[in-house]
Every structure is written in C-alpha cells, then in structure tokens.
Amino acid sequence: MAGGTTKRLDLSTPAKNLLWSESGGHCQNPQCRADLHVLIEQQRLHLGELAHIIPAQTGGPRADEDPELTDSDRAQPENILLLCPTCHTMIDKASHAYPATLLHEWKQRSQKARAQAFGTPIFDTRVDARAHIEPLLEANKAVFDRYGPRSGDFDDDRADQWQRHVAAAIIPNNQQLQRVLHANRHLLTTQEKTTFHTWAIHAQEFEERHLQGDWTAGSTRFPPAMATILVDEQ
Ligand SMILES: [Zn+2]
C-alpha cells in the first residue's frame, strides 16, 4: 500500500483458524488452489496471505464497492480470503476484474467444498442413510405445511415468516440433503437417482428464487417420491 501507513491485520486466532479450515490450506482462488504449506530446506512455512475483499482502509482496491462497511466488519473473516501471494497481488492490482461479489463466491465455493469433503457422512446401509436424512425432510415438510404458500391463509405476514423459515431452515437443510445424497448415491436405486436429480433441480431453482431473488429461475416442483427416498417396503 503505497503512501499511507500500512494497517496490520490483527486477526484473532479463532478467526485465522476459521480461514485456514475454510480454505483447506489451499489458495481460495478456484483457478489456482496452490498448496499454501511448503517445506523448504527442512523448514515448514506457509505462504498464505490474508486478503481483504473490502480493504481495511479507504481508497484501497474495491473500496468504493461498500464504502459504508465499518472498520470492525472489514476485519471479520467474512471479509477476508486466504490466498497465495500471486493471487493476492493479482486481485488487488487488477481489482476491476475481481469485484467483491466474485470474491465472496470464491469463499462460498471453499465452504461448500469443505462441507462436501469433510462434513458429509458416508453410510453402508440404506437404513442408516435414511435415518440421517429423515429429520431434514420432516423439518422441511413441517415448515412448508405451516407457512408455505399453499397453506390456507397466506397473507403478507405469513409470507414474511415463510421467507424467514426458508432462509434459516429449508435452504440449509436442502444443501445438507444434497451433499448427503450425492455422497451416498451408491445406496440409491435407479428410480431414486432420477427422483434425486429432479429434486436437486427443484432445490437449486428454489434457492435461486429465495436467496438471489431470481424469479426467472424455473419452478420444478418437489417430486413426491422424494419424501420416501431410501425407504424400503416392509
Ligand atoms: Zn493462488
């Protein structure tokens, strides 16, 4: 940072740990993914650099994208990426090509990859897999029956509650269902795989509508067979 004083980023240990675990120790640029740990002449080093999305100070790269962000929020891990030195230099020197929205997407990709790789159980039996996903399906159904657009008296109040429950429960549950079923697809019948794929399209479109406000997303319906996926006839 030429000119001004360089404000050292003093992140807490838990915040640093969060970034290291989120990144899996690899550069968070999805087109790079360099290993940030190296062994040079018997010495273990890490090359990870903490890179601001919105800079710590006014006037830095992407500063005009969120000028109102407080100093304290600028220093939160949500505003920081762990990058290799090359990518860190690149996103700051060519900041017009690396807007904040793109950098937030990089973080989300890391978080998803980590959950898929390390936060997803793999089961040996259909019964065990069903036991894991059943509470998620039931929780979503309970919210839908109580607040969903097809319940009897759907008005503005009800619509607000529906939106809140969608963001807090249904979408996170769907993301977990998607990961678990994908990782355990060896347990699905051919028909269930088709059901799962249709449901995954439904879940994706649902998320785009509710989280990104994209009302042009398709409206594939929830396939009824999804409710009993992995259930065997007695
Ligand atoms: Zn990199």
Residues whose N, C-alpha, C, O or C-beta is under 5 A from the ligand:
A	BS01	ZN	C27 N29 C32 R33 A34 C84 C87
